[in-house]
Amino acid sequence: MKRILIVRASAIGDVVFASPFAAALKRTWPEAQVSWLVEPGIAPLIADDPCIDELIHWPKGEWKALWQARRFGALFGAIRDFRRQLRARRFDVAIDLQSLLKSGLLTWLSGAPRRIGLGSREGSQWLMTEVVPKGGDAGRISSEYLYLAEQLGLDTGEFLPRLVVGEVTAHQTEALLAQHGLARGGYAVFAPFTTRPQKHWFEDAWQALGPKVAAELGLTPVILGGPADVDAARRIAGAIPGAVVLAGQTNLPQAAALIERAALLIGVDTGLTHMGTAFATPTVALFGSTRPYLSTGRANGRVIWLGLECSPCRRNPTCHGAFTCLREITPERVLDEARSALAEPRP
């Protein structure tokens, strides 16, 4: 295999889970050209990985805008141009890690004579030359990608999420820390926000936890999130003396760099939380309606999941907004798990 395309366009957490796949390919075929097809907004997260030779941006936003404007001729032309760009690279194999129709179509557009799908569904299986069913230990982080790598005979190594912070981002992040009077290893990142309310721990729980983290662990809580999370972050910080709100003030690579430099990360099922494992930052993950894994693969990683009968419900909660699976996780339990994670040596 000389030219390999990985297709995993979104989302942030899933790209983090899949991140060790490129390294497994490079360990197996050091001379191979490894490209990764990804949405532009997520691309900076993996841009500095030395095992990825090229990032190919899928112009999803442009295609969507043309579709919504009913400019179908222009859309067809854009797809045709993108196909031409992909096929000019003459990929030997394309690997669809996303398993959906959209990712299957992108894999097919590559023109690679060998197209491998991981548990392909939604009809994408008909666009592959071979499909590997999903498997592996579902309780382990990145398990389905590890399983595929094993089935392909790759040198998997430890196969844990991996991210690399580039030099420019590192300098920007150090300046941001200095601006807020923070020192490397002197703060705890809080990652409270996701796109679905049934994955959120409650604001009052964060407000109760924050002062304990500051007083008992000696760490300054730093709240991360996107622009839409700023108001909620400020409400949480309002009950935590000395807390720093950086929600909405960082780009994706800067948020990753802040997590790399943190002494501790506590978060819900969101991409930022999974980055803790990638950087071997002591991490406490709070899961309820979802349970992407139970083991982080790191000695300093902890997962709290109560295992209620109704959990995981994913996108179909039956509790009418009570979200008991998260409500019954107490700040005291989280603090105990944080102490345990911090007691382990950081690799």
Long-range contacts (C-beta under 8 A, 24 or more apart in sequence): 1-25, 1-29, 1-32, 1-92, 1-93, 2-29, 2-31, 2-32, 2-33, 2-92, 3-32, 3-33, 3-35, 3-89, 3-90, 3-91, 3-92, 3-93, 4-29, 4-32, 4-33, 4-34, 4-35, 4-91, 4-92, 4-93, 4-94, 4-95, 5-35, 5-36, 5-37, 5-56, 5-86, 5-89, 5-91, 5-93, 5-94, 5-95, 5-107, 5-110, 5-112, 6-34, 6-35, 6-36, 6-37, 6-94, 6-95, 6-97, 7-37, 7-94, 7-95, 7-96, 7-97, 7-98, 7-103, 7-106, 7-107, 7-110, 8-36, 8-37, 8-38, 8-97, 8-98, 8-103, 9-37, 9-38, 9-39, 9-42, 9-58, 9-60, 9-98, 9-102, 9-103, 9-106, 10-38, 10-39, 10-42, 10-98, 11-42, 11-271, 12-42, 12-45, 12-252, 12-270, 12-271, 12-272, 13-269, 13-270, 13-271, 13-273, 13-274, 13-292, 14-98, 15-42, 15-45, 15-46, 15-271, 16-45, 16-161, 16-163, 16-271, 16-274, 16-275, 16-277, 16-278, 17-141, 17-142, 17-145, 17-161, 17-274, 17-292, 18-97, 18-142, 18-145, 19-46, 19-49, 19-161, 19-162, 19-163, 19-278, 20-142, 20-145, 20-146, 20-156, 20-157, 20-158, 20-159, 20-160, 20-161, 20-162, 21-95, 21-97, 21-145, 21-148, 21-149, 22-46, 22-49, 22-51, 22-52, 23-49, 23-51, 23-157, 23-162, 24-149, 24-154, 24-155, 24-156, 24-157, 24-159, 25-51, 25-154, 26-51, 27-154, 27-155, 27-157, 28-153, 28-154, 28-155, 35-89, 35-91, 37-106, 37-110, 41-252, 42-252, 44-251, 44-252, 44-253, 45-163, 45-252, 45-253, 45-256, 46-163, 47-166, 47-253, 48-164, 48-165, 48-166, 48-169, 48-253, 49-162, 49-163, 49-164, 50-164, 56-85, 56-86, 58-82, 58-106, 79-109, 82-109, 83-109, 83-111, 86-110, 86-111, 87-111, 95-148, 96-120, 96-124, 96-128, 97-145, 97-148, 99-124, 99-134, 100-124, 104-128, 116-148, 116-152, 118-144, 118-145, 118-148, 119-144, 138-293, 139-293, 139-294, 139-295, 140-293, 140-294, 140-295, 140-297, 141-274, 141-277, 141-292, 141-293, 141-295, 141-296, 141-297, 142-293, 142-297, 143-293, 158-297, 160-277, 160-278, 160-297, 160-298, 161-274, 161-275, 161-277, 161-278, 162-278, 163-256, 163-260, 163-275, 163-278, 163-279, 165-253, 165-256, 165-257, 165-260, 166-253, 169-253, 169-254, 169-256, 169-257, 170-257, 172-254, 172-257, 173-254, 173-257, 173-258, 173-261, 176-246, 176-249, 176-250, 176-254, 176-258, 177-258, 177-261, 180-222, 180-244, 180-246, 182-220, 182-222, 182-244, 184-261, 185-261, 185-262, 185-263, 186-219, 186-220, 186-263, 187-219, 187-220, 187-221, 187-222, 187-244, 187-262, 187-263, 188-213, 188-217, 188-219, 188-220, 188-221, 188-222, 188-262, 188-263, 188-264, 188-265, 188-266, 188-338, 189-222, 189-223, 189-224, 189-258, 189-259, 189-262, 189-264, 189-265, 189-266, 189-267, 189-272, 189-276, 189-281, 190-221, 190-222, 190-223, 190-224, 190-236, 190-266, 190-267, 191-224, 191-225, 191-265, 191-266, 191-267, 191-268, 191-270, 191-272, 191-273, 192-223, 192-225, 192-229, 192-232, 192-233, 192-236, 192-267, 192-268, 193-225, 193-226, 193-229, 193-232, 193-233, 193-247, 193-268, 193-270, 194-268, 194-269, 194-270, 196-289, 196-315, 197-321, 197-323, 198-288, 198-289, 198-313, 198-315, 198-317, 198-323, 199-268, 199-269, 199-270, 199-288, 199-289, 199-290, 199-326, 200-268, 200-323, 200-326, 201-268, 201-286, 201-288, 201-326, 201-329, 202-323, 202-326, 202-327, 203-232, 203-235, 203-236, 205-327, 205-329, 205-330, 205-331, 206-236, 207-236, 207-238, 207-239, 207-240, 208-239, 208-331, 209-266, 209-331, 209-334, 209-335, 210-236, 210-237, 210-239, 210-240, 210-243, 211-239, 211-240, 211-241, 212-331, 212-335, 213-264, 213-266, 213-335, 213-338, 214-240, 214-241, 214-242, 214-243, 216-335, 217-264, 217-335, 217-338, 217-339, 217-342, 219-263, 219-264, 220-244, 222-246, 222-258, 222-262, 223-247, 224-250, 224-255, 224-258, 224-259, 224-272, 225-272, 263-342, 264-338, 264-341, 264-342, 266-334, 266-338, 268-326, 276-301, 277-301, 280-346, 280-347, 281-346, 282-338, 282-341, 282-342, 282-344, 282-346, 283-341, 284-334, 284-337, 284-338, 284-341, 286-326, 286-329, 286-334, 287-312, 288-312, 288-323, 288-325, 288-326, 288-329, 289-313, 289-314, 289-317, 289-323, 289-325, 289-326, 290-314, 298-347, 299-344, 299-345, 299-347, 300-341, 300-342, 300-344, 300-345, 300-346, 301-341, 302-337, 302-338, 302-340, 302-341, 304-329, 304-333, 304-334, 304-337
